[in-house]
Amino acid sequence: MPAVAAEPAGGARAAGAPGVAQDGPPDGGAERGEAREAWSWVGAASGRARPADGLFGARGNRYRARVQSVKHVLWVTLALNVLVAVAKLVVGKLIGSLTLVSDGVHSLTDGSSNVIGLVSMAWAARPADASHPYGHQKFEILAATAVGVSLFITAWEIGRHAVSAMLTPSAPPTIDALGFVVVGVTFAVNVFVASYERAAGKRLQSPLLLADAAHTASDLFVTLSVLASLVACRLGAPWLDPVIALGIGAFIALLAFRLLLQNVTVLADGAPIPSEDIERIVLAVPGVRSCHKIRTRGYAGHIWVDLHVRVDPHLDTIAGHRIVHDVQAEVRRSLPGIEDVLIHTEPASASDGRDRSRDESSAGARPPRQGSA
């Protein structure tokens, strides 16, 4: 039996002859209905159907709702970051504290990362089109990568100033009682912002919010370095100031490296799910003899899977296609966040080692023809 490229799609080509690629899934089952909905847009990319609403039908609606939630979090954190920065700048100018003014300028960078995130999410929310059939979600990853780069810049600046302070000691920073109050209040606000963004990032599975939460956390470390500098000077050990700053800079650099590694892996189409996990799920589906060429890409909540499955060579196209949709449904059920499962079927050989009678009975296959191999 020739290999059957069985893909869920919204076309109308008739099924039934072996070796014919089918455009529409068999009737029945919520998963099959979702597959028809999902692939109605894909047919539109080739001019065969009217585009479905959003990215992939109902899943597109959920994605747009997620984007709006991410943007809401970014607007809230932008307002709080601007409030913190303005408070530090105003009080720093009033009391003549260069340290507090510098900390306020650094706080503005948190607001700039929020703006970058809002712009990127506006692009990420755009529906799939003929030139971007997989959608525009990677704009969110690009923004998260940009935040990681800004963290590296922050770490570099902290390290540069620390080394400069070691080589050419200067007068210790001074902050009066009002300055301490402002630093304490803004520190508490930043703790809330970082925790709020991190919790929302985990709930919404948003790399951008998690990256921005890390960026806000870096502001906390900078503020801590300012306070540590003041305490060290009060204790008569000003040399601790640059040492502490170097440690904080190194920590932020490590944080930036991990952040960049995660997002660059997504951009480079690294596998988010081990192929062994997919294989174990697929082989448990009745009718599947074996599977291979398993590939995954994407990130949490937005994962694409494609693979080859081998089925009994005597199955007709409809029976083979039903097995494909059973596999798709089982993968979606077992693994959350799957956007699409693309499967190519192949005739199994005797070496695949599955019990053929069990497969035929479970899949409704025709009995073997006389003289067939």
Protein Blocks (a to p, Z undefined) as FASTA:
>chain_A
ZZddddddfbfbdchiehiacfbdceeijklmmmmmmmmmmmmmnopaccdehjeojlmm
mmmmmmmmmmmmmmmmmmmmmmmmmmmmmmmmmnopaklmmmmmmmmmmmmmmmmmmmmm
mmmmpccdfklmnojklmmmmmmmmmmmmmmmmmmmmmmmmmmmmmmccddddddfklmm
mmmmmmmmmmmmmmmmmmmmmmnopaklmmmmmmmmmmmmmmmmmmmmmmmmmnopaklm
mmmmmmmmmmmmmmmmmmmmmmmmmmnopafbdfklmmmmmmmpghiabdchiaceddeh
iacddddddddfkbcfklmmmmmmmmmmmmmmmpghiabdcdddddddfklopafklmmm
mnopacddehiZZ
